[in-house]
Amino acid sequence: MDWRRIDVPVESRAPTGETAAYLSAGPDAVLVDPAGRTAALDDAVAAADIAHVAVTHHHPDHVGAVADYARETGATVWARRGRTDSFEAATGVAPDRTFADGTTVPADGGVEVVDLPGHAPEHVGFAAADGVVSGDVAVAEGSVVVGAPEGDMRAYCSSLRRLHARDPTRLYPGHGPTIDAPRAVCRRLLDHRYRREERVLAAVESGAATADGVLDRAYEKDLTGVRDLALATVVAHLEKLAVEGAVQWDGERAEPGGRRA
């Protein structure tokens, strides 16, 4: 099964200013992440046999046209099990069915749901023979925001390792170009997170006690316009380090916590 991509302009802090919607091939197709309405996406949907609509996660730049296309196609609307209320709040439509890790959406050839939490708690991917529609787990260049309180750094790193282990042919991300070397990109993103984690830990061990203080020591680049995102990422790192026993963190102040789990 091949994935067809249609880029949709959206209001987003992603550098591309677009979110990719994907259509599976063949009968009973699944439409993933219809972020908004465009003529190109309208034409693609009209020409396809859409039987299912789903999203990788509930962020506004991925869900803007779910209700429209669900209504117009009569497709089955899917949501992550246990997250139906937040799905309806985000999309304006109640799901018809729910999925969990390993569920097969009965599109042509079958599309497998893969749990990929971290960037968002409900985040999933959709795997077919041609590769995985991976939402905001990975990007070909740069990095993904994993920011508290919604983002979970420990879960995110596990998701990258899960994708690496699956060794898909390619990844189809929500933003930026198709990823033709998934394992290399997963390793790069993991290395980036581990390096940032070491800087966060070093900042705490050198006396930084607040998230702002840690941020100022852990980042060496200009954060103009993105400081809030970087601060949320620092908190996510502190939460991970606290779970692993490397720091103590009560949500406001950090201090060294002894050995790492």
N, C-alpha and C positions, 0 to 999 in steps of 0.2 A: 504494500500500500504506500502510495506517495502522499506527502502533505503539500497542499497548495497554500501559499502565503499571500496575504493582502495586507499591506501596511496602512494603518489608520491614524491620521493626525489626532493627537489628544493633548489635553492639558496635563502635563506630566513634568516631573523634574528629571526624567531620563534625558540624557544628552541628545537623543535622536528626535525627541518631540513626537514620536510615533510609537504605537503598539502594534505588533503583528498579530492579526487574526489568522487562524489556520482552518483549512477544510480538508478532511480526509477524502480520498478518491472513492469512486464506485458508488453502488447503491447504499441507501441507509447511512449517508454520510454524517459525520459529527462536525459541528462548528465549534471551535474553541476560541475563547477570548475575543468575542466581538466587541471591541472597545468603543465603537461609535459607528454611525451610519455614514457611508460614503457611496458615491455612484459605483465605484469599482467593487466594493463589497456587496452592494445591492445586486449588481449584475452576476457576481460569482454565486451568491446564494440562490438567485432566481434560476441559474443554469444547473444547479446541483440538486441532488435528491437528499435534502437535509432531513434527517430523522432524529437527530440528537443535538442538543446545545449544552455546553459545559464550559467551565472556566478553570484556569489553573489556581486562581486565588481571587479574593474579593476586593482588591484595591480598585479605586475608581477608574484608573486608566486601563482596566481590563474588562469592565463589565457594562459599559455605557449603553450598548444596544442589545443586551440579552433579551429584555422584555419585548422589544420590537420584533426581533427575528423569531423568537419563540411564538409570538402571536401570529405572525404572517405565515410561518411554515407549519404550524401545528406540531412542531417537534417536541419530543420528550426532553424536559429540562432536568438536568442532573446537578446534584450538590454533594459536597463531602458529608458523610454521615456524622451526625453530632454538630454540624455547623449550618443547619438549615435556616435557623433564625437570622444569623448574620448574612447568609446568602440572600434571603428575601429582603432584608434591610438594604443591602448593597445594590440589588438588581431591580427591585420592585416587582418581582414575580416569585411565587412559591414553587419550589422544585416538585417534579413529579416522582422522581426516584432518587435514591442516594447510592453513593459508592464508597468503598474503602480500598485500602491497598490490595491490589490483586484482582479487583473487580474487572470484568471484561465488558466494555460498552459494545453492544452488538452492531457496530458498524461493519461495513464490508471487510472481511478478514479478521475482525476483532481488534479493539483498541484497549490495551491494558492500562489501568490506573496504577500509578506509582507514587507512593507517599514521598513528598519532598519538602517537609516543613522547615521552617527557619526564617526565611524572609517574611513569611506570614504563617500563622499556625495551621491553617487549612490547606496550605500549598500542596499541589500534586502536579505530576506530569502525566502525559498520555503517550504511551509507547506503542508503536507499530513497527513493521519490518524495516521501514525506511529510517527510523530514528524516533527520538523522544521530543515531543513538544514540551519544553521545559520551563516556560514562564520566566520568572525572575530569579531562578536559581543560579544561572551562569550567563556570562557575557563574553564575547570573543576578546574584547579589550576592556581594560579597567576592572572595576569590581562592583559587587552588588551591595546595596545598603541592607544591613541587618541591624535594625535599630529597636531598642527597648521603647515602650513596653511590649509591643507586639512581636518584635523580632526575637528569636532565640538562637544565640550563637552556637550553642552546643548542638542543637538540632540541625542547624544549617551545615555545620561541618560534617555531621553524620550523613546528611543528604548528599553532599558532594562525594563522600566516600561511597555511598550507595550507587550513585551514577557511575563513578569510576569502576566499580565492581561489575556493573551491568555491561560496560564497554559497548555502548550503542554505536551504530554507524555514524550518526551525527546528532547534534542537538539543534532544535528549532526554538530559539529564545524569543521572549517577548519584545526585546529591544536589541538592535544591532544585528550584524550579519549572522548567517547560519554558521554553526560551529562544526567544522569538519574534523577536528581532532579533539573529541570530548575528553579523553583521558588526560591529555596534556593541559587542557584548560582547567579541568578539575584540580589537577595537581598545582597549577599556578595559583588558583584561587585559594586553595588550602594553604599553600606556602605564604600567601599574602596575609591570611588571617592569623597564622601562627606567628609571623613576624610582628604583626600589630599587637598580638596578645603579649609577646615578650616585652614590647615597649610599654604596654599598659602595666604589666607586672613590675617592670623596672621602675616605672614612675611611682607606683605605690610603695615599693621598697625604699625609694629614695625620699619618701616623706609626703608625697602628694596625697591628700586625703579626700578631696571632693572630686566629682566627675569633671568639673571645669579645670581643676588643677591637674588632674591626670591628662586631660585633653591637651593642655598647653605643653606638657612634657612629652607626650606620646606622638604628637604630630609635628612634622617639620616643614609642612607646606602651608601655603596661603589658604585659609579656609573661608575667605570672603564669599558669602552667599550660600555656604553649605555647612556653616558651623553647627547649626541645629542637628543636621544629619550626622555629623561626626560625633557630636556629644551623645546622641542616642546610640551610636555604635559603641562608644566607650562604655556606656552603661551596660550594653549587652555583653561586652567582653568581661566587665567586672562581675556580672551575674554568673557567667560561665566559670570564671576563676573561683568564685565563691562556692559554687556547687562542687568544684574539684578540690577545694580545701587550700588553694594557693593564697587567697586573700579572705579577709572578713569584710562584708559589705552589707550595710543595713538599709540601703536605698538612698542614703545621704552621705555617709562617710565610709572610707575604706582604710584598712590597715593590713599589714602583712599577716598572713594566716598560717604560716608554717609550711608543711610539705604539701606538694601537689598530689592529687589522687592519681 
